């Protein structure tokens, strides 16, 4: 029964990711039709990045957790859709939703990395609450890096990625909320043994490849 549930979640996750990638391809066609070359490039880059989980599977036999696959595709889809369809300016709160999903992806990725290191590497032993704290801090730090990136882009290219101090502070608050929420979800999943189910295959595959490389040296 547990294996069936796991397979069902995996199938749904893969299906969701594929649907989002198809929509991104449609957005690419729309961007070409509009001759919006900046977002044509953005669509192509987004589609390539969304293929990372498949590339890991094909080239290294590493299967990323399906949650990460969905979060990657969702964050890229929202960002591309916001640019191509001008949703950032026409849909209230769209920027907040996009920022939250992106921060949730960063937080979950951080939790996965810390957790598999704790499970499979003898050099790290952390309590689940310490993991949660590191995840929140990491998500906040990446949010700061992103804001510096937007500020630098505006200075160099004369764009308007940052809409003012209030927007910047709101984005940083969203980063913090997403980090805290994903940290709480991660702790809950660890307590119920579900985080291990999500990351078990990924962790074993990564450290199996790492061990093989170390032995070759």
Buried (B, 14 or more C-beta within 10 A) or exposed (E): EEEEEBEEBBEEBBEBBBEBBEBBEEBBEBBEEEEBEEBBEBBBEBBEBBBEBBEBBEEEEBBBBBBBBBBBBBBBBBBBBBBBBBBBEEEEEBBBBBBBBBBBBBBBBBBBBBBBBBBBEEEEEBEBEEBBEBBBBBBBBBBEEBBEEBEEBEEEEEEEBBEEEEBBEBBBBBBBBBBBBBBEBBBEBBEEEEBBBBBBEBBBBBBEEEEEEEEEE
